[in-house]
């Protein structure tokens, strides 16, 4: 996983999730021989540009002058800044590691520009054993301010149905908890849920319809599912989630937040 952060500009925090996920996806797609966990750290003049290792994480400190109106830039132009910082960091890493193919690094940058930062990234795929060529995909479409999730049903490599199922925060942290498990019911229904989610999402090929079923003891609430939505009352969602936990675990989390 590649991540971009900054100790200079606080807006990097909430806004770099999309470009980080896109680069993580493309580095894998292009089979770039690189560390699995990389932090590109945008720094100021008080730190040195360097490549350092912290345990299993590789850090690349890079100084980059931001436009004076950076905070007023639209999403496309902010993403351009983020992309150039990551690209420069990877090129510097490649200059020290001959096994890293610079041509691939440049090709990744070009693909991002060609697609205008618009990617549907397959998180999970589930093949239907009852029908050859029928596959359900959980897709992530990362944007600057949110990650949109879709269920896509493909038959013989032709998309037959696509529905949006979630609009979440710009981090990959919660994805396994909400969308990691899937199963087919015959050839007309597919169900997806996660390691900890209270919600089962059913998609029906006839009419391309989607239904959300709450599997928790309290059908009126789904604390974890609500917690990571892009548009939510964060304070209330967090309190609902903490209330749903074992009291001892809730106390530990509450203490750490304070």
Secondary structure, DSSP 8 states (H G I E B T S, - for coil): -EEEEESS-THHHHHSHHHHHHHHHHHHHTT----SSEEEEEE-TTS--EEEEETTEEEEEEE----TTGGG--HHHHHHHHHHHHHHHHHHHHHH-TTS-HHHHHHHHHHHHHTTT---EEEEEEE-TTSTTEEEEEEEEE-SS-EEEEEEEEETTEEEEEEEEEEE-S-STTHHHHHSEEEEETTTEEEEE-SS-SEEEEEETTTTEEEEEE-SS-TT--HHHHHTBSSS-HHHHHHHHHHHS-HHHHHHHHHHH-
